[in-house]
Amino acid sequence: SIGDIANITNVVSVDDNGGSLTVDGTVTATVTRAAQLALNTDTGVGNISVQINLGVSFKILGVKIHFAGIPTANDFVVTSNNLAGGPAYDTVLYKADPGTLGVTDLNFVPAGELVIEAGDHLTITFTNAGGTTYGLTTTYELLM
């Protein structure tokens, strides 16, 4: 296992068809994990109700939405939902009212690491009473 490789302090030998390489001393292995980035997109003119449940843990990198015009005054809400713990553990991560703010773009970038655990999900909602066309993009990193 990787833990075993990282803690070897004895002699390591490698045999290459008759030749050999011997290292006498401490051997350290470095494991690099490549990021697996992904996007979830949604567009339309109706109410927004998006749930992202990937079955694995994932880190939220950002949620952004663009409206074709200033939408009706309602809250755009990003929530983490803890299915195992129940509603008492659901958390509002971001809330803004683009209609009251008079803006067509919202961009939520977590201030720190925001991990949604396997089995939990991220919910994004907005009551789009005026039917304003929108484009929603959620960017995340899979943690496997």
C-alpha contacts under 8 A as a table, 3 or more apart, distances in Angstrom:
res1	aa1	res2	aa2	distance
1	S	4	D	5.24
1	S	5	I	6.40
2	I	5	I	5.00
2	I	6	A	6.18
2	I	29	A	7.96
3	G	6	A	5.27
3	G	7	N	6.51
4	D	7	N	5.40
4	D	8	I	6.48
5	I	8	I	5.64
5	I	27	V	7.89
5	I	28	T	7.22
5	I	29	A	6.36
6	A	27	V	7.15
6	A	28	T	5.14
6	A	29	A	5.17
6	A	30	T	7.61
7	N	27	V	7.59
7	N	28	T	7.08
8	I	26	T	6.44
8	I	27	V	5.98
8	I	28	T	7.39
9	T	25	G	6.15
9	T	26	T	4.56
9	T	27	V	6.42
10	N	24	D	6.83
10	N	25	G	6.16
10	N	26	T	6.64
11	V	22	T	7.15
11	V	23	V	5.83
11	V	24	D	4.70
11	V	25	G	6.21
11	V	26	T	7.87
12	V	22	T	5.96
12	V	23	V	5.41
12	V	24	D	6.74
12	V	27	V	7.86
13	S	20	S	7.00
13	S	21	L	5.78
13	S	22	T	4.54
13	S	23	V	6.46
14	V	20	S	5.57
14	V	21	L	5.24
14	V	22	T	6.53
15	D	18	G	6.53
15	D	19	G	5.84
15	D	20	S	4.38
15	D	21	L	6.59
16	D	19	G	5.08
16	D	20	S	5.74
17	N	20	S	7.95
23	V	27	V	7.97
35	A	141	E	6.61
35	A	142	L	7.40
36	Q	141	E	5.50
36	Q	142	L	5.45
36	Q	143	L	7.67
37	L	139	T	7.28
37	L	140	Y	5.81
37	L	141	E	4.42
37	L	142	L	6.37
38	A	139	T	5.93
38	A	140	Y	5.53
38	A	141	E	6.16
38	A	142	L	7.39
39	L	137	T	6.69
39	L	138	T	5.61
39	L	139	T	4.66
39	L	140	Y	6.43
40	N	137	T	5.74
40	N	138	T	5.09
40	N	139	T	6.58
41	T	135	G	7.36
41	T	136	L	5.52
41	T	137	T	4.54
41	T	138	T	6.42
42	D	135	G	5.99
42	D	136	L	5.09
42	D	137	T	6.66
43	T	133	T	7.34
43	T	134	Y	5.47
43	T	135	G	4.48
43	T	136	L	6.08
44	G	133	T	5.57
44	G	134	Y	5.70
44	G	135	G	7.02
45	V	128	N	7.30
45	V	131	G	4.72
45	V	132	T	5.30
45	V	133	T	4.40
45	V	134	Y	6.33
46	G	127	T	7.82
46	G	128	N	5.72
46	G	129	A	7.55
46	G	131	G	5.43
46	G	132	T	7.53
46	G	133	T	7.82
47	N	125	T	7.55
47	N	126	F	5.86
47	N	127	T	4.81
47	N	128	N	4.63
47	N	129	A	7.19
47	N	131	G	7.67
48	I	124	I	7.01
48	I	125	T	4.96
48	I	126	F	4.90
48	I	127	T	6.44
48	I	128	N	7.02
49	S	123	T	7.11
49	S	124	I	5.76
49	S	125	T	4.62
49	S	126	F	6.86
50	V	123	T	5.62
50	V	124	I	5.11
50	V	125	T	6.54
51	Q	121	H	6.47
51	Q	122	L	5.61
51	Q	123	T	4.49
51	Q	124	I	6.52
52	I	121	H	5.39
52	I	122	L	5.11
52	I	123	T	6.48
53	N	118	A	7.94
53	N	119	G	6.92
53	N	120	D	6.42
53	N	121	H	4.50
53	N	122	L	6.71
54	L	57	S	7.43
54	L	58	F	7.81
54	L	118	A	7.17
54	L	119	G	7.61
54	L	121	H	7.54
55	G	118	A	5.05
55	G	119	G	5.36
55	G	120	D	7.82
56	V	117	E	6.77
56	V	118	A	4.09
56	V	119	G	6.87
56	V	142	L	7.24
56	V	143	L	6.94
56	V	144	M	6.91
57	S	115	V	6.77
57	S	116	I	5.56
57	S	117	E	4.30
57	S	118	A	4.24
57	S	119	G	7.78
57	S	142	L	6.45
57	S	143	L	5.33
57	S	144	M	7.03
58	F	115	V	5.60
58	F	116	I	5.36
58	F	117	E	6.62
58	F	118	A	7.52
58	F	140	Y	6.44
58	F	141	E	5.48
58	F	142	L	4.51
58	F	143	L	5.14
59	K	113	E	6.98
59	K	114	L	5.51
59	K	115	V	4.30
59	K	116	I	6.16
59	K	140	Y	5.42
59	K	141	E	5.08
59	K	142	L	6.56
59	K	143	L	7.06
60	I	63	V	7.89
60	I	110	P	7.36
60	I	113	E	7.68
60	I	114	L	5.63
60	I	115	V	6.35
60	I	116	I	7.45
60	I	138	T	7.76
60	I	139	T	6.39
60	I	140	Y	4.52
60	I	141	E	6.65
61	L	109	V	6.18
61	L	110	P	6.78
61	L	114	L	7.80
61	L	138	T	7.76
61	L	139	T	5.39
61	L	140	Y	4.99
61	L	141	E	7.07
62	G	107	N	7.18
62	G	108	F	5.52
62	G	109	V	4.51
62	G	110	P	6.77
62	G	138	T	5.83
62	G	139	T	5.23
62	G	140	Y	6.94
63	V	107	N	5.88
63	V	108	F	5.05
63	V	109	V	6.63
63	V	136	L	7.46
63	V	137	T	5.84
63	V	138	T	4.42
63	V	139	T	6.38
64	K	105	D	7.38
64	K	106	L	5.62
64	K	107	N	4.29
64	K	108	F	6.11
64	K	136	L	5.88
64	K	137	T	5.40
64	K	138	T	6.50
65	I	105	D	5.72
65	I	106	L	5.41
65	I	107	N	6.58
65	I	134	Y	6.83
65	I	135	G	5.60
65	I	136	L	4.39
65	I	137	T	6.37
66	H	104	T	5.69
66	H	105	D	4.58
66	H	106	L	6.74
66	H	134	Y	5.53
66	H	135	G	5.30
66	H	136	L	6.62
67	F	70	I	6.58
67	F	71	P	6.90
67	F	104	T	4.85
67	F	105	D	6.33
67	F	132	T	6.45
67	F	133	T	5.79
67	F	134	Y	4.36
67	F	135	G	6.63
68	A	104	T	6.76
68	A	132	T	6.35
68	A	133	T	5.40
68	A	134	Y	6.15
69	G	104	T	5.83
69	G	132	T	6.51
69	G	133	T	7.68
70	I	98	P	6.99
70	I	99	G	5.75
70	I	102	G	6.00
70	I	103	V	5.79
70	I	104	T	5.16
70	I	132	T	7.70
71	P	98	P	6.62
71	P	99	G	5.02
71	P	104	T	7.30
71	P	128	N	6.98
71	P	130	G	6.42
71	P	131	G	7.87
71	P	132	T	5.83
72	T	98	P	7.78
72	T	99	G	4.95
72	T	100	T	7.90
72	T	128	N	6.61
72	T	129	A	6.19
72	T	130	G	5.69
73	A	97	D	6.09
73	A	98	P	6.69
73	A	99	G	4.04
73	A	100	T	5.31
74	N	97	D	5.38
74	N	98	P	7.31
74	N	99	G	6.58
74	N	100	T	7.79
74	N	126	F	6.85
74	N	127	T	6.23
74	N	128	N	7.56
75	D	95	K	6.22
75	D	96	A	5.41
75	D	97	D	4.39
75	D	98	P	7.34
75	D	126	F	6.12
75	D	127	T	7.45
76	F	94	Y	8.00
76	F	95	K	5.58
76	F	96	A	5.37
76	F	97	D	5.88
76	F	98	P	7.38
76	F	124	I	7.45
76	F	125	T	5.89
76	F	126	F	4.69
76	F	127	T	7.74
77	V	92	V	7.11
77	V	93	L	7.71
77	V	94	Y	5.79
77	V	95	K	4.54
77	V	96	A	6.82
77	V	123	T	7.97
77	V	124	I	5.67
77	V	125	T	5.30
77	V	126	F	6.50
78	V	92	V	6.09
78	V	93	L	5.55
78	V	94	Y	5.12
78	V	95	K	6.47
78	V	122	L	7.16
78	V	123	T	5.78
78	V	124	I	4.58
78	V	125	T	6.70
79	T	90	D	6.91
79	T	91	T	5.51
79	T	92	V	4.39
79	T	93	L	5.34
79	T	94	Y	7.10
79	T	122	L	5.80
79	T	123	T	5.10
79	T	124	I	6.42
80	S	90	D	5.65
80	S	91	T	5.27
80	S	92	V	6.55
80	S	93	L	6.87
80	S	116	I	7.12
80	S	120	D	7.46
80	S	121	H	6.00
80	S	122	L	4.64
80	S	123	T	6.24
81	N	86	G	7.85
81	N	87	P	7.17
81	N	89	Y	7.08
81	N	90	D	4.54
81	N	91	T	6.69
81	N	120	D	5.75
81	N	121	H	5.32
81	N	122	L	6.08
81	N	123	T	7.10
82	N	85	G	5.48
82	N	86	G	5.76
82	N	87	P	6.86
82	N	89	Y	5.72
82	N	90	D	5.53
82	N	119	G	7.89
82	N	120	D	5.03
82	N	121	H	7.01
83	L	86	G	5.19
83	L	87	P	7.48
83	L	119	G	6.77
83	L	120	D	5.38
83	L	121	H	7.70
84	A	119	G	7.63
84	A	120	D	7.49
85	G	88	A	7.04
85	G	89	Y	5.99
86	G	89	Y	5.97
86	G	90	D	7.17
87	P	90	D	5.07
92	V	95	K	7.20
94	Y	108	F	6.97
96	A	106	L	7.97
97	D	100	T	5.56
97	D	101	L	6.16
98	P	101	L	4.92
98	P	102	G	5.76
98	P	103	V	5.18
98	P	104	T	6.57
98	P	105	D	7.50
98	P	106	L	7.28
99	G	102	G	5.04
99	G	103	V	6.58
103	V	106	L	7.61
110	P	113	E	6.80
110	P	114	L	6.51
116	I	120	D	6.22
116	I	121	H	6.51
116	I	122	L	7.20
117	E	120	D	5.53
117	E	121	H	7.73
118	A	121	H	7.97
128	N	131	G	5.42
128	N	132	T	6.62
129	A	132	T	7.98
